[in-house]
Amino acid sequence: MDPNPKILEHVETVLSEVGLSKLRLGATLDDIKNSVDEATPDFVLCGADFPDGDICETLVMLRHGVVGDNPFLSIAVLSRDAGSQKALDALEWGADFALGVPLNADALRQHLETHFETRHPFIVTTEYMGPDRRQDIERASKISQKKVPHIFKVKARGETLDDIHEAIEATMIDFNTQKLARHVDQVDYLVKRIGPDLMVGEVDETVRLFLEKLMFVAQDLGLRVEGTPHASLSRICRGLYQVTDAIHAKQASPRSKDVNLLLGLAQKLATDFSAQTV
């Protein structure tokens, strides 16, 4: 949020006017993360521009459950121009809607009403989890949508909270399973893209970037399989990360032994995951 005390006071007044209570205000990204970790709120209203980092990185952490315990909490971004690139970027990385400054109580009520009645279903890809805003019809058909628990709406409407926390946990498990499948597909895609170049020792900047992405996916996949029916894949994921790191460190001269091991591990990952999901 804008650190200007007058702006913070104005925002607090407007939020109170629409009936929101137990408000916690902060001026930095660390304030947001620390506050959410202490007690996950039902609604986060944050600025699009912070002096201490990129709001999009924090949104990814919120949506993936790295911060807080409800990836489906409602998130709005506040910007002097709700159509600015930074506001649009925040929407692309998980915010539900954007609001312009100065904040107006009537406009906020209208946005909240729309948010309650027509919230976008969520999707999961290897990098993203959040409201579905896809425009590509062909791409949209390949990734399923899911209506997520809407605790903010439930509380705002005064409805019963029975089973809402169980629903959040069940949806998180379902989304983690989807994330595993997306990651396995991504490993297969990345290895097929860089395999031919690595076999002939050609490692340019594009291949290096793909190797770095492969390390991230392998590491995240290894963490996500823990405590799931796919826990046995963690050893493959560790091996995949280690050999990718070794190839990346060699830069333009990867060892053929490492390249062959990479290809073999990627194939085993796909085969074992497929066998476990039948």
The 8 nearest C-alpha neighbors of each residue, nearest first, counted from 0:
[[1, 46, 26, 45, 2, 25, 27, 49],
 [0, 2, 3, 26, 6, 46, 7, 49],
 [3, 1, 26, 4, 0, 7, 6, 25],
 [2, 4, 6, 1, 5, 7, 26, 0],
 [5, 3, 7, 6, 8, 2, 1, 9],
 [4, 6, 8, 7, 3, 9, 2, 10],
 [7, 5, 9, 3, 8, 4, 10, 1],
 [8, 6, 4, 10, 9, 5, 11, 3],
 [7, 9, 5, 11, 6, 10, 4, 12],
 [8, 10, 6, 12, 11, 7, 5, 13],
 [11, 9, 7, 13, 12, 8, 14, 6],
 [10, 12, 8, 14, 9, 13, 7, 15],
 [13, 11, 9, 15, 10, 14, 16, 8],
 [14, 12, 16, 10, 15, 104, 11, 9],
 [15, 13, 11, 16, 17, 19, 12, 10],
 [14, 16, 19, 18, 12, 13, 17, 11],
 [17, 15, 13, 14, 18, 12, 104, 19],
 [18, 16, 14, 15, 19, 104, 108, 13],
 [17, 19, 15, 16, 20, 14, 155, 13],
 [20, 18, 15, 14, 17, 21, 22, 16],
 [19, 21, 22, 15, 18, 14, 23, 17],
 [22, 20, 23, 19, 40, 15, 24, 18],
 [23, 21, 20, 24, 19, 11, 14, 15],
 [22, 24, 21, 25, 34, 11, 20, 31],
 [25, 23, 22, 26, 7, 11, 30, 0],
 [26, 24, 30, 27, 31, 0, 23, 2],
 [25, 27, 2, 0, 1, 30, 24, 28],
 [28, 26, 30, 29, 25, 49, 51, 31],
 [27, 29, 31, 30, 32, 51, 49, 52],
 [28, 30, 32, 27, 31, 33, 34, 51],
 [31, 29, 27, 25, 28, 33, 32, 34],
 [32, 30, 28, 34, 29, 33, 35, 25],
 [31, 33, 29, 35, 34, 30, 36, 28],
 [34, 32, 36, 30, 35, 31, 29, 37],
 [33, 35, 37, 31, 36, 32, 30, 38],
 [36, 34, 39, 32, 67, 38, 37, 33],
 [35, 37, 67, 33, 34, 38, 66, 32],
 [38, 36, 34, 35, 33, 39, 67, 32],
 [39, 37, 35, 36, 40, 34, 67, 68],
 [38, 40, 35, 67, 36, 68, 37, 41],
 [41, 39, 42, 38, 35, 43, 72, 34],
 [40, 42, 151, 72, 73, 150, 39, 43],
 [43, 41, 73, 40, 74, 72, 151, 44],
 [42, 44, 74, 45, 73, 75, 40, 41],
 [45, 43, 75, 76, 74, 42, 77, 46],
 [46, 44, 76, 0, 77, 43, 75, 47],
 [45, 47, 0, 77, 76, 48, 78, 1],
 [46, 48, 86, 78, 85, 76, 77, 54],
 [47, 49, 46, 54, 50, 85, 53, 0],
 [50, 48, 51, 52, 27, 53, 47, 54],
 [51, 49, 52, 48, 27, 53, 28, 26],
 [50, 52, 49, 27, 28, 53, 29, 48],
 [53, 51, 49, 50, 54, 28, 56, 48],
 [52, 54, 55, 56, 49, 57, 48, 51],
 [53, 55, 57, 56, 58, 47, 52, 48],
 [54, 56, 58, 53, 57, 89, 92, 59],
 [57, 55, 59, 58, 54, 53, 60, 52],
 [56, 58, 60, 54, 55, 59, 61, 53],
 [57, 59, 55, 61, 60, 56, 93, 62],
 [58, 60, 62, 56, 57, 61, 63, 55],
 [61, 59, 65, 57, 63, 58, 62, 66],
 [62, 60, 58, 66, 64, 59, 63, 70],
 [61, 63, 70, 59, 64, 60, 128, 58],
 [62, 64, 60, 61, 65, 70, 59, 128],
 [65, 63, 70, 66, 61, 62, 68, 67],
 [64, 66, 60, 63, 61, 67, 62, 68],
 [67, 65, 61, 64, 60, 36, 32, 35],
 [68, 66, 36, 35, 39, 64, 69, 61],
 [67, 69, 64, 39, 70, 66, 36, 65],
 [68, 70, 71, 72, 67, 64, 39, 167],
 [71, 69, 62, 64, 61, 72, 63, 68],
 [72, 70, 69, 73, 147, 62, 148, 149],
 [71, 73, 41, 70, 69, 42, 74, 151],
 [72, 74, 42, 41, 43, 71, 95, 151],
 [75, 73, 43, 94, 95, 42, 44, 72],
 [76, 74, 44, 96, 97, 94, 95, 43],
 [75, 77, 97, 45, 46, 44, 47, 98],
 [76, 78, 46, 98, 45, 99, 97, 47],
 [79, 77, 80, 99, 81, 47, 100, 46],
 [78, 80, 100, 99, 81, 77, 101, 83],
 [79, 81, 78, 83, 82, 99, 100, 86],
 [82, 80, 99, 78, 98, 97, 83, 86],
 [81, 83, 80, 86, 87, 84, 97, 85],
 [84, 82, 86, 80, 85, 81, 87, 78],
 [83, 85, 87, 86, 88, 82, 89, 81],
 [86, 84, 88, 87, 83, 47, 89, 48],
 [85, 87, 89, 83, 88, 84, 47, 81],
 [88, 86, 84, 90, 89, 85, 83, 91],
 [87, 89, 91, 85, 90, 86, 84, 92],
 [90, 88, 86, 92, 87, 91, 55, 94],
 [91, 89, 94, 87, 88, 92, 93, 86],
 [90, 92, 88, 89, 93, 87, 94, 132],
 [93, 91, 89, 90, 55, 88, 58, 59],
 [92, 94, 129, 90, 91, 58, 130, 95],
 [95, 93, 90, 74, 75, 89, 96, 92],
 [96, 94, 74, 75, 93, 90, 73, 130],
 [95, 97, 75, 94, 76, 90, 98, 74],
 [98, 96, 76, 75, 81, 77, 86, 99],
 [99, 97, 77, 81, 76, 78, 100, 96],
 [98, 100, 81, 78, 79, 80, 77, 101],
 [101, 99, 79, 102, 78, 77, 98, 80],
 [100, 102, 99, 103, 79, 6, 9, 10],
 [101, 103, 100, 99, 10, 104, 13, 98],
 [102, 104, 106, 105, 107, 101, 13, 100],
 [103, 105, 107, 13, 106, 108, 17, 16],
 [106, 104, 108, 107, 103, 109, 17, 110],
 [105, 107, 109, 103, 108, 104, 110, 102],
 [108, 106, 104, 110, 109, 105, 111, 103],
 [109, 107, 105, 111, 106, 110, 112, 104],
 [110, 108, 106, 112, 107, 111, 105, 113],
 [111, 109, 107, 113, 112, 108, 114, 106],
 [110, 112, 114, 108, 113, 109, 115, 107],
 [111, 113, 115, 109, 114, 110, 108, 116],
 [114, 112, 110, 116, 111, 115, 117, 109],
 [113, 115, 111, 118, 112, 117, 116, 110],
 [116, 114, 112, 113, 152, 117, 111, 118],
 [115, 117, 113, 114, 118, 112, 111, 152],
 [118, 116, 114, 113, 115, 119, 112, 120],
 [117, 119, 114, 115, 116, 120, 113, 95],
 [118, 120, 130, 131, 117, 121, 132, 146],
 [119, 121, 146, 145, 130, 144, 131, 118],
 [122, 120, 130, 129, 145, 131, 144, 146],
 [121, 123, 144, 131, 128, 129, 130, 143],
 [122, 124, 128, 127, 178, 177, 174, 125],
 [125, 123, 127, 126, 181, 178, 128, 122],
 [124, 126, 181, 182, 127, 178, 123, 185],
 [127, 125, 124, 128, 123, 59, 178, 182],
 [128, 126, 124, 123, 125, 129, 92, 59],
 [129, 127, 123, 122, 62, 124, 63, 121],
 [128, 130, 93, 121, 122, 131, 62, 127],
 [131, 129, 121, 119, 120, 93, 132, 122],
 [130, 132, 121, 122, 133, 119, 120, 129],
 [133, 131, 130, 134, 119, 91, 90, 129],
 [134, 132, 135, 131, 139, 136, 138, 130],
 [133, 135, 136, 132, 139, 138, 137, 131],
 [134, 136, 138, 137, 133, 139, 140, 132],
 [137, 135, 139, 138, 134, 140, 133, 141],
 [138, 136, 140, 139, 135, 141, 134, 142],
 [139, 137, 135, 140, 136, 141, 142, 133],
 [140, 138, 136, 137, 141, 142, 135, 133],
 [139, 141, 137, 138, 142, 136, 143, 135],
 [142, 140, 139, 138, 143, 137, 136, 144],
 [143, 141, 140, 139, 144, 122, 138, 123],
 [142, 144, 122, 141, 145, 140, 139, 123],
 [145, 143, 122, 121, 120, 142, 146, 131],
 [146, 144, 120, 121, 147, 122, 143, 170],
 [145, 147, 120, 121, 144, 148, 119, 118],
 [146, 148, 145, 149, 120, 71, 121, 170],
 [149, 147, 167, 150, 166, 71, 163, 146],
 [148, 150, 152, 151, 147, 153, 71, 72],
 [149, 151, 153, 152, 148, 154, 41, 163],
 [152, 150, 41, 154, 153, 149, 155, 42],
 [153, 151, 155, 150, 154, 149, 115, 156],
 [152, 154, 150, 158, 156, 151, 155, 157],
 [153, 155, 157, 151, 156, 152, 158, 150],
 [156, 154, 152, 157, 153, 151, 158, 150],
 [157, 155, 153, 158, 154, 152, 151, 159],
 [156, 158, 154, 155, 153, 159, 152, 160],
 [159, 157, 153, 156, 154, 160, 155, 152],
 [158, 160, 161, 157, 153, 154, 163, 162],
 [159, 161, 163, 162, 158, 153, 154, 164],
 [160, 162, 159, 163, 164, 165, 158, 166],
 [161, 163, 165, 164, 166, 160, 159, 167],
 [164, 162, 166, 165, 160, 161, 167, 148],
 [165, 163, 167, 166, 162, 168, 161, 160],
 [164, 166, 162, 168, 167, 163, 169, 170],
 [167, 165, 163, 169, 164, 168, 170, 162],
 [168, 166, 164, 170, 165, 169, 148, 171],
 [167, 169, 171, 165, 166, 170, 164, 172],
 [170, 168, 166, 172, 171, 167, 165, 173],
 [171, 169, 173, 167, 172, 168, 174, 166],
 [170, 172, 174, 168, 173, 169, 175, 167],
 [173, 171, 175, 169, 170, 174, 176, 168],
 [174, 172, 170, 176, 171, 175, 169, 177],
 [175, 173, 177, 171, 176, 172, 178, 170],
 [174, 176, 178, 172, 177, 173, 171, 179],
 [177, 175, 179, 173, 174, 178, 172, 180],
 [176, 178, 174, 180, 175, 179, 181, 173],
 [177, 179, 175, 181, 176, 180, 174, 182],
 [180, 178, 182, 176, 177, 181, 183, 175],
 [179, 181, 177, 183, 178, 182, 184, 176],
 [182, 180, 178, 125, 184, 179, 183, 124],
 [183, 181, 185, 179, 184, 125, 180, 178],
 [182, 184, 180, 186, 185, 181, 179, 269],
 [185, 183, 187, 181, 182, 186, 188, 180],
 [184, 186, 182, 188, 187, 183, 189, 181],
 [187, 185, 183, 189, 188, 184, 190, 182],
 [186, 188, 184, 185, 190, 189, 191, 265],
 [189, 187, 185, 191, 186, 190, 184, 192],
 [188, 190, 192, 186, 191, 187, 185, 193],
 [191, 189, 193, 194, 192, 187, 188, 186],
 [190, 192, 194, 188, 189, 193, 187, 195],
 [193, 191, 189, 190, 194, 188, 195, 196],
 [192, 194, 190, 196, 191, 195, 206, 197],
 [193, 195, 197, 191, 190, 196, 192, 198],
 [196, 194, 198, 197, 193, 199, 192, 191],
 [197, 195, 201, 193, 198, 194, 199, 200],
 [196, 198, 200, 194, 199, 195, 201, 193],
 [199, 197, 195, 196, 200, 194, 258, 255],
 [198, 200, 197, 196, 201, 195, 255, 194],
 [201, 199, 197, 198, 252, 253, 196, 202],
 [202, 200, 196, 197, 199, 251, 203, 252],
 [203, 201, 251, 206, 200, 250, 197, 207],
 [202, 204, 206, 205, 207, 201, 251, 250],
 [203, 205, 207, 206, 208, 202, 209, 250],
 [206, 204, 208, 207, 203, 209, 202, 210],
 [205, 207, 209, 203, 208, 204, 202, 193],
 [208, 206, 210, 204, 209, 205, 211, 203],
 [209, 207, 211, 205, 210, 206, 204, 212],
 [208, 210, 206, 212, 207, 211, 213, 205],
 [209, 211, 213, 207, 208, 212, 206, 214],
 [212, 210, 208, 214, 213, 209, 207, 215],
 [211, 213, 209, 215, 210, 214, 216, 208],
 [212, 214, 210, 216, 211, 215, 217, 209],
 [215, 213, 211, 240, 217, 212, 216, 218],
 [214, 216, 212, 218, 213, 217, 219, 211],
 [215, 217, 213, 219, 218, 214, 220, 182],
 [218, 216, 220, 214, 236, 240, 215, 219],
 [217, 219, 221, 215, 220, 216, 214, 240],
 [220, 218, 222, 216, 221, 217, 215, 223],
 [219, 221, 223, 217, 222, 218, 216, 224],
 [220, 222, 233, 218, 236, 219, 223, 224],
 [223, 221, 219, 220, 224, 225, 218, 233],
 [222, 224, 220, 225, 221, 219, 175, 179],
 [225, 223, 230, 229, 227, 221, 222, 220],
 [226, 224, 230, 223, 227, 222, 221, 233],
 [225, 227, 230, 224, 228, 229, 223, 222],
 [228, 226, 229, 224, 230, 225, 223, 176],
 [227, 229, 230, 226, 224, 275, 231, 225],
 [228, 230, 227, 224, 231, 232, 275, 272],
 [231, 229, 224, 225, 232, 227, 228, 233],
 [232, 230, 229, 233, 234, 228, 224, 235],
 [233, 231, 235, 230, 234, 229, 236, 224],
 [232, 234, 221, 236, 235, 231, 230, 237],
 [235, 233, 237, 236, 232, 238, 231, 221],
 [234, 236, 238, 232, 233, 237, 239, 264],
 [235, 237, 239, 233, 221, 217, 234, 238],
 [238, 236, 240, 234, 239, 235, 241, 233],
 [239, 237, 235, 241, 236, 240, 242, 234],
 [238, 240, 236, 237, 242, 241, 235, 243],
 [239, 241, 214, 237, 243, 238, 217, 242],
 [242, 240, 244, 238, 243, 239, 237, 245],
 [241, 243, 245, 244, 239, 240, 238, 257],
 [244, 242, 246, 240, 245, 241, 239, 247],
 [243, 245, 247, 241, 242, 246, 240, 248],
 [246, 244, 242, 248, 243, 247, 241, 249],
 [247, 245, 243, 253, 249, 248, 244, 242],
 [246, 248, 244, 250, 245, 249, 243, 210],
 [247, 249, 245, 250, 246, 244, 253, 243],
 [250, 248, 246, 253, 247, 252, 251, 245],
 [249, 251, 247, 248, 252, 202, 253, 246],
 [252, 250, 202, 249, 201, 253, 200, 203],
 [253, 251, 249, 200, 250, 254, 202, 201],
 [254, 252, 246, 249, 200, 251, 255, 250],
 [255, 253, 256, 257, 258, 252, 246, 249],
 [254, 256, 258, 257, 259, 253, 198, 197],
 [257, 255, 259, 254, 258, 260, 253, 261],
 [258, 256, 260, 254, 255, 259, 261, 242],
 [257, 259, 255, 261, 260, 256, 262, 254],
 [260, 258, 262, 256, 261, 257, 255, 263],
 [259, 261, 257, 263, 258, 262, 264, 256],
 [262, 260, 258, 264, 259, 263, 257, 265],
 [261, 263, 259, 265, 260, 264, 266, 258],
 [264, 262, 260, 266, 261, 265, 259, 267],
 [265, 263, 267, 261, 266, 262, 268, 260],
 [264, 266, 268, 262, 263, 267, 261, 187],
 [265, 267, 263, 269, 264, 268, 270, 262],
 [268, 266, 264, 270, 269, 265, 271, 263],
 [267, 269, 265, 271, 266, 270, 272, 264],
 [268, 270, 266, 272, 267, 271, 273, 183],
 [271, 269, 267, 273, 268, 272, 266, 274],
 [272, 270, 274, 268, 273, 269, 267, 275],
 [273, 271, 275, 269, 274, 270, 268, 276],
 [272, 274, 270, 276, 271, 275, 269, 277],
 [275, 273, 271, 272, 276, 277, 270, 269],
 [274, 276, 272, 273, 277, 271, 229, 228],
 [277, 275, 273, 274, 272, 229, 271, 228],
 [276, 274, 275, 273, 272, 271, 270, 228]]
